[in-house]
Amino acid sequence: MFRRYFILIAVCALAACENREPNQLPLKDYEGPEGETAIRHLLKTLPDPAPGVPKVYTVVKGAHLLSTKTAFVDRFKDLKLTFISGEVLTMMNDPDRSIIDPRSGLSPITLQLADIRRANGGRIEVQCGWAYKKIYERRKLTLHRNEGSATYEVIKDERVEGNYSPP
C-alpha cells in the first residue's frame, strides 16, 4: 500500500518538473538581463496599435503566460510607462473576450518572453512578442553580450508572424 503512494508521489513530482530543452534557459532566468534586453527592445520598436488611447503594459513569460515579478518590471521605471501585473487582469464578457486592467478599464499591451535559449558563439535567441486585444506580432531576437559587461545588445530582429499592419 505504501509503495503505491510512493510511486504516485514520485510521478507527481516528476510531472511538476520544468520540461525544457538543453540550451533553453530555465523559466526563472527569463527575468535576467536577457529578458530585460528583449523587453526594452520590444518597447522601443513597438508600434502604436491604438493611437490616442492611454496605454498600460503587462509582461508575461513562457508558453503559459506566467506573470513576471514586480522586481523585474521595476527595472523599466526609467521609461515612465504604466505596468500592471498579469495576475490582476480580468476577462471581459464582451464579444471580443478581451482582458482589461480592472483599475483603469484599459486593455493592456501584453509583452511576452516566450522562449530564451543559448545559441552558438555565446549568443542568445529570444522568441518574444506583443499583443493588444486581437492584434499581435511575434519576433525572434538574437542577443550578443557586450564585452566585459553583463548587458546584452540586439544584433538581429526578425519578424516571425503577426496580424499587425501599420495604418
C-alpha positions in Angstrom: 0.0 0.0 0.0 2.8 2.4 0.9 4.6 1.6 -2.3 1.6 2.7 -4.4 1.5 6.1 -2.6 5.3 6.5 -3.0 5.0 5.8 -6.8 2.1 8.3 -7.1 4.1 11.0 -5.2 7.2 10.3 -7.4 5.1 10.6 -10.6 3.5 13.8 -9.4 7.0 15.2 -8.5 8.4 14.4 -11.9 5.4 15.9 -13.7 5.9 19.1 -11.8 9.5 19.5 -13.0 10.1 22.0 -15.7 10.2 20.4 -19.1 12.8 22.2 -21.2 15.4 21.6 -23.9 19.2 21.5 -23.1 20.0 25.0 -24.4 16.8 26.6 -23.1 17.2 28.9 -20.1 15.1 27.9 -17.0 11.9 30.0 -16.8 13.1 31.7 -13.6 16.0 33.1 -15.6 13.8 34.8 -18.2 13.8 37.8 -15.8 17.5 38.3 -16.1 19.5 40.6 -18.3 18.5 38.7 -21.5 14.8 39.2 -20.8 15.3 42.8 -19.9 17.1 43.5 -23.1 14.3 41.8 -25.1 11.5 43.7 -23.4 13.4 47.1 -23.8 13.8 46.3 -27.5 10.1 45.4 -27.8 9.1 48.6 -26.1 11.5 50.7 -28.3 10.2 49.2 -31.6 6.5 48.7 -30.5 4.1 50.3 -32.9 1.1 52.2 -31.6 -1.8 49.8 -32.2 -4.4 52.3 -30.9 -3.3 55.9 -31.4 -4.7 58.3 -28.8 -5.7 55.6 -26.3 -3.8 55.6 -23.0 -1.6 52.5 -22.6 -0.9 50.1 -19.8 1.6 47.2 -20.2 1.9 43.7 -18.7 4.9 41.4 -19.0 4.5 37.6 -19.1 6.8 34.7 -19.7 6.8 31.2 -21.1 4.1 29.4 -23.1 1.7 29.5 -20.2 1.9 33.4 -19.9 3.1 33.4 -16.3 3.2 36.9 -14.8 6.7 38.3 -14.1 7.7 39.5 -10.7 7.4 43.2 -9.7 11.1 43.4 -9.2 11.6 42.6 -12.9 9.0 45.2 -14.1 10.5 47.8 -11.7 13.7 47.8 -14.0 11.6 49.7 -16.6 10.7 52.6 -14.3 13.0 54.9 -16.2 10.7 54.6 -19.2 7.8 56.1 -17.2 5.3 53.7 -18.5 2.4 52.1 -16.6 2.8 48.4 -15.9 0.3 46.1 -14.3 0.7 42.6 -13.0 -0.8 39.9 -15.2 -2.2 38.3 -12.1 -4.8 41.0 -11.6 -6.1 41.3 -15.1 -9.7 40.3 -15.7 -11.6 38.9 -18.6 -14.5 40.9 -20.1 -17.6 39.1 -21.2 -17.9 41.3 -24.3 -17.9 39.6 -27.8 -14.1 40.0 -28.0 -13.4 38.3 -24.7 -10.6 40.8 -24.1 -8.6 41.2 -20.9 -8.6 44.5 -19.0 -6.8 46.3 -16.2 -9.6 46.4 -13.6 -8.3 49.8 -12.2 -8.4 51.7 -15.4 -10.6 49.6 -17.6 -8.0 49.7 -20.4 -6.8 46.6 -22.3 -3.1 46.2 -21.7 -0.4 45.7 -24.3 1.0 42.3 -23.3 4.7 41.7 -23.8 5.7 38.0 -23.8 9.1 36.4 -23.3 8.1 33.1 -24.9 11.4 31.3 -25.2 15.0 32.1 -24.4 17.9 29.8 -25.3 21.6 29.8 -25.8 22.9 29.7 -29.3 26.4 29.2 -30.9 29.0 31.8 -30.3 27.7 32.9 -26.9 24.6 34.4 -28.5 21.1 34.2 -27.0 18.0 33.7 -29.1 14.8 35.1 -27.8 11.3 34.4 -29.1 9.2 37.3 -27.9 6.1 39.2 -28.9 3.4 41.7 -28.1 -0.4 41.6 -28.3 -3.1 44.2 -27.9 -6.7 42.9 -28.0 -6.7 40.8 -31.2 -3.6 42.4 -32.8 -0.3 40.6 -32.2 3.3 40.2 -33.5 5.9 37.6 -32.7 9.6 38.3 -33.1 12.9 36.4 -32.9 15.8 38.4 -31.5 19.4 37.5 -31.4 21.3 39.0 -28.5 25.1 39.3 -28.0 26.7 40.0 -24.7 28.7 43.3 -24.5 32.4 42.6 -23.8 33.3 42.9 -20.2 29.7 43.5 -19.2 26.6 41.7 -18.1 24.4 43.6 -20.5 23.3 42.5 -24.0 22.5 44.2 -27.3 20.2 43.1 -30.0 22.1 42.2 -33.1 19.2 40.7 -35.1 15.5 41.3 -35.1 13.3 39.2 -37.3 9.5 39.3 -37.6 8.2 35.7 -37.3 4.4 36.2 -37.6 1.6 38.5 -36.7 -1.5 40.2 -37.9 -0.5 43.8 -37.2 -0.2 46.0 -40.3 0.7 49.7 -39.9 -2.1 52.2 -40.7 
